[in-house]
Amino acid sequence: MSRTEQKAMTRQRIVEAAGRGFRRNGFGGIGVDGLAKEAGVTSGAFYVHFPSKSAAFCDVVSHGLADLKAGVLHFQSEHGRDWWPEFVRFYLSTKRTCDLSESCSLQSLSPEVARSDETARAAFESGLCDVAAAILAGPKSPGMPRDQEGACAALASLVGAVTLARAIGSETMAEQMASATGRMLLGTRWDTRPTTG
């Protein structure tokens, strides 16, 4: 492996580890030393790849939204015309209950981006537009949004439901919130598992 390839792999490892750290602790809850430790590198090595924690955060935001877009494309590829109901179910179940460090960046990093600089906000907006465009470009699927406004409303509903459900101590109420959002987005399809094909 060349030195350039090694450097690229180390940078990727730092971005992935920083993503886990920022999602779990928030931007203010972890420093460069913590991010470096999470990635298994020294703080000096961190600064070889990023001039600041803010620069790493910007990359994490872009990477996280690219991952969400890749997830949308995966559901479209795997589930065909049933991809949207399957995606909504996955988001309101798995992404609601997984460890916070593995949560969706759209849900966990939005409050951090709102307090961040223009560069991070621009990266977030660009990534969000890419996710919405991927949703709209997918195979026609029952209940899926039909335009950008609808895609934005659906994403806001999913993110809001997961954010609130994670903050609730009662699993019963969290489940009610997820189910109510699922029914709002999918109607009666929320209660019936589609046949894949």
Secondary structure as the mmCIF struct_conf table of DSSP 4:
data_model
#
loop_
_struct_conf.conf_type_id
_struct_conf.id
_struct_conf.beg_label_comp_id
_struct_conf.beg_label_asym_id
_struct_conf.beg_label_seq_id
_struct_conf.end_label_comp_id
_struct_conf.end_label_asym_id
_struct_conf.end_label_seq_id
HELX_RH_AL_P HELX_RH_AL_P1 ARG A 3 ASN A 25
HELX_RH_3T_P HELX_RH_3T_P1 PHE A 27 GLY A 29
HELX_RH_AL_P HELX_RH_AL_P2 VAL A 32 ALA A 39
TURN_TY1_P TURN_TY1_P1 GLY A 40 GLY A 40
BEND BEND1 VAL A 41 VAL A 41
HELX_RH_AL_P HELX_RH_AL_P3 SER A 43 HIS A 49
BEND BEND2 PRO A 51 SER A 52
HELX_RH_AL_P HELX_RH_AL_P4 LYS A 53 HIS A 79
HELX_RH_3T_P HELX_RH_3T_P2 GLY A 80 ASP A 82
HELX_RH_AL_P HELX_RH_AL_P5 TRP A 83 THR A 97
BEND BEND3 CYS A 98 CYS A 98
HELX_RH_3T_P HELX_RH_3T_P3 LEU A 100 GLU A 102
BEND BEND4 SER A 103 SER A 103
HELX_RH_AL_P HELX_RH_AL_P6 SER A 105 SER A 108
BEND BEND5 LEU A 109 LEU A 109
HELX_RH_AL_P HELX_RH_AL_P7 SER A 110 ALA A 114
TURN_TY1_P TURN_TY1_P2 ARG A 115 ARG A 115
BEND BEND6 SER A 116 SER A 116
HELX_RH_AL_P HELX_RH_AL_P8 GLU A 118 ALA A 137
BEND BEND7 GLY A 138 GLY A 138
HELX_LH_PP_P HELX_LH_PP_P1 PRO A 139 LYS A 140
TURN_TY1_P TURN_TY1_P3 PRO A 142 GLY A 143
BEND BEND8 ASP A 147 ASP A 147
HELX_RH_AL_P HELX_RH_AL_P9 GLN A 148 ALA A 167
BEND BEND9 GLY A 169 GLY A 169
HELX_RH_AL_P HELX_RH_AL_P10 GLU A 171 LEU A 186
HELX_RH_3T_P HELX_RH_3T_P4 GLY A 187 ASP A 191
BEND BEND10 THR A 192 THR A 192
HELX_LH_PP_P HELX_LH_PP_P2 ARG A 193 THR A 196
#
